[in-house]
Structure formats: C-alpha cells, structure tokens
C-alpha cells in the first residue's frame, strides 16, 4: 500500500478500535449508540479510500458510503426512539436496568 493510503487507513482503524472499545465497555445506551456510529463512520472512510486508490475511475465505494450513511441515519432514528421509550418506562438509560423491565 502507498503511504498516502495508509494516512487514511490508520485513523479509520483507530476510530473503529475506539468504537469497539466504547461499545463493549459502556453501560449507557446513548454512549453505545455513539460508539456504533463511530464504527460505521470508520467503515465509510474505508469504502471511500479503497474506491479511490484501487478503482480510481469508478464510484462504487462512494455509493456504498452514501448507502451506509443513509442506513446509519435510519438506525440512529430508530435507536433514539427505543432509548426514549426505555427512559419513559425505567427512568434510566443504563443497560443493567433493562433486566428489571417486564415484557
């Protein structure tokens, strides 16, 4: 790989690693959602970088990035709606408190 490609891949790897760490260690649903979005943004960067350097004349990576951004927006809207409903029921967004809910 070229040095210029590594300049994009390394920050994306760091972003993805921070997202995985936050997803595993956090107990707050909002923080987990932010960590998930961080991982999705790192994947979007990789789509764009690999498209730019491996297939410079094509746009598939850019279209995949736009599609992933649209999915992330829909996922965020749905997750925020779930978090709001959980907060109304439990008055807390800690994932340990969800075991007390009756389904």
ChimeraX commands (.cxc) that place a marker at each C-alpha (Angstrom):
marker #1 position 0.00,0.00,0.00 radius 0.5
marker #1 position 1.06,3.51,-0.61 radius 0.5
marker #1 position 1.94,5.91,2.15 radius 0.5
marker #1 position -0.97,8.16,1.21 radius 0.5
marker #1 position -3.41,5.28,1.54 radius 0.5
marker #1 position -2.05,4.46,4.98 radius 0.5
marker #1 position -2.66,8.06,6.04 radius 0.5
marker #1 position -6.39,7.33,5.70 radius 0.5
marker #1 position -6.47,3.72,6.84 radius 0.5
marker #1 position -4.67,4.23,10.16 radius 0.5
marker #1 position -7.10,6.89,11.50 radius 0.5
marker #1 position -10.01,4.72,10.33 radius 0.5
marker #1 position -8.54,1.77,12.24 radius 0.5
marker #1 position -8.13,3.93,15.34 radius 0.5
marker #1 position -11.73,5.15,15.00 radius 0.5
marker #1 position -13.01,1.61,14.62 radius 0.5
marker #1 position -10.98,0.43,17.62 radius 0.5
marker #1 position -12.29,3.27,19.78 radius 0.5
marker #1 position -15.82,2.40,18.68 radius 0.5
marker #1 position -15.41,-1.26,19.59 radius 0.5
marker #1 position -13.91,-0.34,22.96 radius 0.5
marker #1 position -16.75,2.07,23.70 radius 0.5
marker #1 position -19.38,-0.44,22.58 radius 0.5
marker #1 position -18.00,-3.13,24.87 radius 0.5
marker #1 position -17.26,-1.04,27.96 radius 0.5
marker #1 position -20.09,1.49,28.15 radius 0.5
marker #1 position -23.30,0.92,30.11 radius 0.5
marker #1 position -25.23,3.94,28.83 radius 0.5
marker #1 position -27.35,3.28,25.74 radius 0.5
marker #1 position -26.56,6.69,24.25 radius 0.5
marker #1 position -22.80,6.08,24.60 radius 0.5
marker #1 position -23.22,2.66,22.98 radius 0.5
marker #1 position -25.08,4.28,20.09 radius 0.5
marker #1 position -22.32,6.86,19.65 radius 0.5
marker #1 position -19.71,4.08,19.62 radius 0.5
marker #1 position -21.68,2.23,16.96 radius 0.5
marker #1 position -21.83,5.36,14.83 radius 0.5
marker #1 position -18.06,5.78,15.22 radius 0.5
marker #1 position -17.54,2.26,13.86 radius 0.5
marker #1 position -19.86,2.92,10.93 radius 0.5
marker #1 position -18.01,6.14,10.06 radius 0.5
marker #1 position -14.70,4.26,10.07 radius 0.5
marker #1 position -16.16,1.76,7.62 radius 0.5
marker #1 position -17.40,4.62,5.41 radius 0.5
marker #1 position -13.88,6.06,5.33 radius 0.5
marker #1 position -12.53,2.68,4.26 radius 0.5
marker #1 position -15.13,2.41,1.47 radius 0.5
marker #1 position -14.11,5.78,0.08 radius 0.5
marker #1 position -10.35,5.17,0.43 radius 0.5
marker #1 position -10.35,1.75,-1.18 radius 0.5
marker #1 position -12.52,3.04,-4.00 radius 0.5
marker #1 position -10.20,5.99,-4.58 radius 0.5
marker #1 position -6.95,4.02,-4.58 radius 0.5
marker #1 position -7.96,0.64,-6.03 radius 0.5
marker #1 position -10.58,1.71,-8.59 radius 0.5
marker #1 position -9.99,5.42,-9.25 radius 0.5
marker #1 position -12.34,5.71,-12.22 radius 0.5
marker #1 position -15.35,4.06,-10.58 radius 0.5
marker #1 position -17.80,5.22,-7.94 radius 0.5
marker #1 position -18.94,2.02,-6.21 radius 0.5
marker #1 position -17.18,2.82,-2.93 radius 0.5
marker #1 position -18.75,6.26,-2.83 radius 0.5
marker #1 position -22.21,4.79,-3.43 radius 0.5
marker #1 position -21.65,2.22,-0.69 radius 0.5
marker #1 position -20.61,5.04,1.63 radius 0.5
marker #1 position -23.76,7.03,0.83 radius 0.5
marker #1 position -25.90,3.93,1.34 radius 0.5
marker #1 position -24.19,3.24,4.68 radius 0.5
marker #1 position -24.73,6.85,5.78 radius 0.5
marker #1 position -28.45,6.52,4.95 radius 0.5
marker #1 position -28.66,3.26,6.90 radius 0.5
marker #1 position -26.84,4.86,9.83 radius 0.5
marker #1 position -29.32,7.74,9.88 radius 0.5
marker #1 position -32.27,5.34,9.90 radius 0.5
marker #1 position -30.64,3.19,12.57 radius 0.5
marker #1 position -29.97,6.24,14.73 radius 0.5
marker #1 position -33.56,7.44,14.47 radius 0.5
marker #1 position -34.87,4.03,15.45 radius 0.5
marker #1 position -32.37,3.63,18.29 radius 0.5
marker #1 position -33.19,7.06,19.72 radius 0.5
marker #1 position -36.90,6.18,19.65 radius 0.5
marker #1 position -36.16,2.96,21.55 radius 0.5
marker #1 position -33.98,4.81,24.07 radius 0.5
marker #1 position -36.74,7.37,24.68 radius 0.5
marker #1 position -39.31,4.62,25.27 radius 0.5
marker #1 position -36.96,2.79,27.63 radius 0.5
marker #1 position -36.31,6.02,29.52 radius 0.5
marker #1 position -40.04,6.60,29.90 radius 0.5
marker #1 position -40.50,3.10,31.31 radius 0.5
marker #1 position -37.46,2.83,33.59 radius 0.5
marker #1 position -36.36,6.47,34.06 radius 0.5
marker #1 position -32.80,5.39,33.30 radius 0.5
marker #1 position -30.78,4.52,30.19 radius 0.5
marker #1 position -28.35,2.17,31.93 radius 0.5
marker #1 position -28.39,-1.24,30.23 radius 0.5
marker #1 position -28.17,-3.03,33.58 radius 0.5
marker #1 position -31.58,-1.63,34.49 radius 0.5
marker #1 position -33.23,-3.19,31.43 radius 0.5
marker #1 position -33.37,-6.60,33.11 radius 0.5
marker #1 position -35.92,-5.16,35.56 radius 0.5
marker #1 position -38.39,-4.37,32.80 radius 0.5
marker #1 position -41.34,-6.68,32.27 radius 0.5
marker #1 position -42.01,-7.63,28.69 radius 0.5
marker link #1:1,2 radius 0.2
marker link #1:2,3 radius 0.2
marker link #1:3,4 radius 0.2
marker link #1:4,5 radius 0.2
marker link #1:5,6 radius 0.2
marker link #1:6,7 radius 0.2
marker link #1:7,8 radius 0.2
marker link #1:8,9 radius 0.2
marker link #1:9,10 radius 0.2
marker link #1:10,11 radius 0.2
marker link #1:11,12 radius 0.2
marker link #1:12,13 radius 0.2
marker link #1:13,14 radius 0.2
marker link #1:14,15 radius 0.2
marker link #1:15,16 radius 0.2
marker link #1:16,17 radius 0.2
marker link #1:17,18 radius 0.2
marker link #1:18,19 radius 0.2
marker link #1:19,20 radius 0.2
marker link #1:20,21 radius 0.2
marker link #1:21,22 radius 0.2
marker link #1:22,23 radius 0.2
marker link #1:23,24 radius 0.2
marker link #1:24,25 radius 0.2
marker link #1:25,26 radius 0.2
marker link #1:26,27 radius 0.2
marker link #1:27,28 radius 0.2
marker link #1:28,29 radius 0.2
marker link #1:29,30 radius 0.2
marker link #1:30,31 radius 0.2
marker link #1:31,32 radius 0.2
marker link #1:32,33 radius 0.2
marker link #1:33,34 radius 0.2
marker link #1:34,35 radius 0.2
marker link #1:35,36 radius 0.2
marker link #1:36,37 radius 0.2
marker link #1:37,38 radius 0.2
marker link #1:38,39 radius 0.2
marker link #1:39,40 radius 0.2
marker link #1:40,41 radius 0.2
marker link #1:41,42 radius 0.2
marker link #1:42,43 radius 0.2
marker link #1:43,44 radius 0.2
marker link #1:44,45 radius 0.2
marker link #1:45,46 radius 0.2
marker link #1:46,47 radius 0.2
marker link #1:47,48 radius 0.2
marker link #1:48,49 radius 0.2
marker link #1:49,50 radius 0.2
marker link #1:50,51 radius 0.2
marker link #1:51,52 radius 0.2
marker link #1:52,53 radius 0.2
marker link #1:53,54 radius 0.2
marker link #1:54,55 radius 0.2
marker link #1:55,56 radius 0.2
marker link #1:56,57 radius 0.2
marker link #1:57,58 radius 0.2
marker link #1:58,59 radius 0.2
marker link #1:59,60 radius 0.2
marker link #1:60,61 radius 0.2
marker link #1:61,62 radius 0.2
marker link #1:62,63 radius 0.2
marker link #1:63,64 radius 0.2
marker link #1:64,65 radius 0.2
marker link #1:65,66 radius 0.2
marker link #1:66,67 radius 0.2
marker link #1:67,68 radius 0.2
marker link #1:68,69 radius 0.2
marker link #1:69,70 radius 0.2
marker link #1:70,71 radius 0.2
marker link #1:71,72 radius 0.2
marker link #1:72,73 radius 0.2
marker link #1:73,74 radius 0.2
marker link #1:74,75 radius 0.2
marker link #1:75,76 radius 0.2
marker link #1:76,77 radius 0.2
marker link #1:77,78 radius 0.2
marker link #1:78,79 radius 0.2
marker link #1:79,80 radius 0.2
marker link #1:80,81 radius 0.2
marker link #1:81,82 radius 0.2
marker link #1:82,83 radius 0.2
marker link #1:83,84 radius 0.2
marker link #1:84,85 radius 0.2
marker link #1:85,86 radius 0.2
marker link #1:86,87 radius 0.2
marker link #1:87,88 radius 0.2
marker link #1:88,89 radius 0.2
marker link #1:89,90 radius 0.2
marker link #1:90,91 radius 0.2
marker link #1:91,92 radius 0.2
marker link #1:92,93 radius 0.2
marker link #1:93,94 radius 0.2
marker link #1:94,95 radius 0.2
marker link #1:95,96 radius 0.2
marker link #1:96,97 radius 0.2
marker link #1:97,98 radius 0.2
marker link #1:98,99 radius 0.2
marker link #1:99,100 radius 0.2
marker link #1:100,101 radius 0.2
marker link #1:101,102 radius 0.2
marker link #1:102,103 radius 0.2
view
